[in-house]
Amino acid sequence: MTTQRGQSTWFDAQTTAALLAIDPHGLGGICVKSQFGPIRDGWFAFMQTQIAPGIQFQKIPLQIQDEQLLGGLDLEATLSYGKPIYSSGLLAKSHGGFIVLPMAERISPHTIAHILQVVDRGEVRHPQQTAELTPCEFGMIAFDEGIAPDESMHPRLAEHMAFEVRLDQLSQNDCTDSLEINPTVIAEAKKRLPEIECDTRFIESLTQSAAAFGVDSIRAGLFAVRAAKALAALRNQDAVTEDEVVDAARLVLTHRATRMPSSREEQGLDEPDAEPDSAEDEERPNEDQSTSEQEQPEQDDSNQGKDSDTDANQPKENMEQPSTDDLEELLIEAIRAGIPPNALAQLTAGLGRANSKQGSKGQFGQLQKNANSGRPAESWRGLPKGGKRLDLLKTIRAAVPWQTMRQAESKVKQSAVNNQRSRIQIRADDLHIKRYQQRQGVVTIFLVDASGSSATQRLAEAKGAVEQLLADCYIRRDEVAMIALRGRTADVVLPPTRSLVRAKRNLAALPGGGGTPLATGFAAVNEMALSIRRKGMTPLIVVMTDGVANVTLEGVGGRERAHQDALQTARQLRAAGHAILFIDTASAPQALAEALANEMAAQYLPLPYINSGKAISQRAAHLARQ
Amino acid sequence: MALNFPFTAIVAQDEMKLAIALSTIEPSIGGVLIFGDRGTGKSTTIRSLAALLPPMKVVTGCPYHCDPGAPTLCFACEARKAAGDKLKANLVPVPVVDMPLGATEDRVVGALDIEKALSQGVKVFEPGLLAKANRGYLYIDEVNLLEDHLVDLLIDVSASGENVVEREGLSIRHPARFVLIGSGNPEEGELRPQMLDRFGLSVEVRTPQDLAHRIDIIKRRDAFERDPVAFLAQYEDSENEFKEKILSSRKRLARVTIGDDVLTLATKLCAQLGTDGLRGELTLMRGMRALAAFDGARKATAEHLKRLAPLALRHRLRRNPLDDSSSTTRVERVLADFF
């Protein structure tokens, strides 16, 4: 990443912090995608000191209990005072401030649901559980530390935040300068915000560009309008101008894009069905080579703008009003420039980040009722039978409030219970059992070689197998995923899912052709299988290829090297000990394919013996149960 | 109380609006399931429903909103009557209760009141969301992600119309009849067929593909946020008109007839589509009558059947792995053969 691009990213990150402070509830929040480190700390410190000093930033711990979050009877205090003591939840306390969500990629859907219900309504129930609601509005700052593509923050939460900031690619140099913003500027902007006008022409342009990039959510369009207004307020204007519209589009719509506007040429995806002999004729997706196309944020006295070396339209303050069409063009350029180059290839292939953002259902899956290992989940009331473990603490907590009453009752009953006051009386109703979040079932990952002439048929079989497996997933609770080899990359065309609807949609758009980067595919499948394992499910791999690799791990052509790479990554699969079904798709069994299958300790099946999606699905199901 | 966006200001989404209107005219249709992506206005539409519902008469102070005119009252009201209390009645808005995905079982079914136990040493039942929703609506966002045991519970309660709680020697039964409204994104998980079957109608919502509509939505939303009171005033007439329409449709409903020919057609349609059980047919019948009443017609016709069939049947079709098309398409295909 060039420093120029880096610096604009940094300024954008600071700008979003200011905008969120101006309209916290209207803009929802900021998702900060970054590993823990000095740059992220620097951004957060900037927000806390320059933008919102003295305003509360309430951290919401990952394993928070509902009572802490929403408020209710404070059991500990109640017991020590002997009378009911209620306490507000963290959300109620955050009214007028911000909530901070660390490790946002790991928040339970349960907690997300509670937070979003409050966000949606702008109100929270009174801790005394009366029908009364108290106003509760806050901005959200989520630190998403997910690394793997399926590890990002839950899309439901992302949907409710206007901004996303990516700090991982930045260097310390990019972040030396700061925008000239101080709390007074923010306070004045806040005052001005309700009066800011936004011409309907601009609303139209923003809506249009959202549609052009395949951003369907109406909320995104609203965020863009609100961001433009907040920007105008920040810049001390009475109304939104063109500049704010362009900036708002970049800040709100860029990371939501799911496709490129259709008027443009598709970028280098129509690879000839041949071996690529060198990677020079195409840009390898690589951050460092990207030229900066990003505009400088038009911050009045803080614009560190150097002349951009591209033809990206820079809106000038004194430019005359262009027509709506020109503005469209401008917005589209602004958003396009913000989309990272390596996301382009994915986007044009119709696999926008929206899809990868869906995240795997690993975090939102069902809980297995009898699981005795895995991540702890909310305990339930129930009897510790059938190997379930008692949650002693929760049981005692449940029993304590009733003690006085039970003591009295047992006195009346003259019961045989030893009536010492020190004895805590526990009834069946108090018993809580521990539950663990353990995903059930099997995830079958298909690795499909979509290259060469038989691509169409192979793809059809693989699709058939996927749908067959999904058709009875109700019963087996299985999920499927698919990785396709295309050109020089291995793409996740279907993240693990149990949804037939989604599988069909993603697979329908799956093109064939291109080279065969087997090694890359094996590595990708291994990574996915390991991440599935971490979530407590069992991965099962189905490889469908003729075993003829012609693209190396580096993404360059060359059969010999490609085959060596494939063997090496196959060995890694064996080392990981995955269950693998290797289906040789060549018309006659291939020695190469068999060698690879042996290398990864897979069950080898030449295609003539297994010739339909149904058969593959049955084999896979059989193997999974072994 | 936060102000809700007016129902009649919602742009497009005609199918969703129709399904919700029908469920207010004839609650026994059995609820509405709304499938669609985020940000398509599902929640907005459901929240706007509260303002359309004429207020209902309840026994003052009853946590279960007992109807004073009903032949039987809940245990709490019966106890008060037995104790010689004069029960009064008053009008309250029909409840539209939000049930969050993360609601605990205690909050849903109700539990013993800890506070009373601690401070007064007495056992008192504290009603939960099912009690709050009695005679109204229970809205579950992301219904397809609900924990299995809560799904079981809802299936059970919505079938029996009452909530039974056995705890700490307390044994409580209270009425829990509500119209279930669920929304979800089918891409994030399927709904169990038993649960699907509990919903009378289902709709699929998408963001309008018509740009003019999208722009209109955002403009209206923006105007509403700038000045909600003024915006609501602007739509007051259309809201009142719509309320009137619901009321007059309800009155008309009892007199709507369905010819045998149309009934036969409905039965054939269900058979052709292979929908399980009688529920599909029942919903079709009730739905057709509600639709006819809504149209101001005296008689439900084949035309009504044709309009209602996708809403009443699409979620009841069995999976067919060999048939790629969506259930909506399958219903429409069969309809095309019929008409």
Interface residues (C-beta under 8 A of the other chain):
Chain A: G26 D66 L73 L75 T78 G82 K83 P84 S108 P109 H110 T111 I112 A113 H114 Q117 D120 R121 G122 E123 Q129 L133 P155 R156 E159 P194 C198 T200 I203 E204 L206 T207 Q208 A210 A211 D216 S217 I218 R219 A220 G221 L222 V225 Q358 K361 F364 Q366 L367 K369 E378 W380 R381 P401 W402 T404 M405 A408 R427 D429 E467 Q468 L470 A471 C473 Y474 T497 R498 S499 L500 V501 R502 K504 R505
Chain B: M1 A2 D37 R38 G39 T40 G41 S43 D98 P100 L101 G102 T104 E105 I114 E115 A117 L118 S119 G121 V122 K123 E126 D141 E142 L145 E147 D148 H149 R167 E168 P186 E187 E188 G189 E190 R192 P193 R206 T207 L211 R214 I215 I217 I218 K219 R221 D222 E225 R226 R319 P321 D324
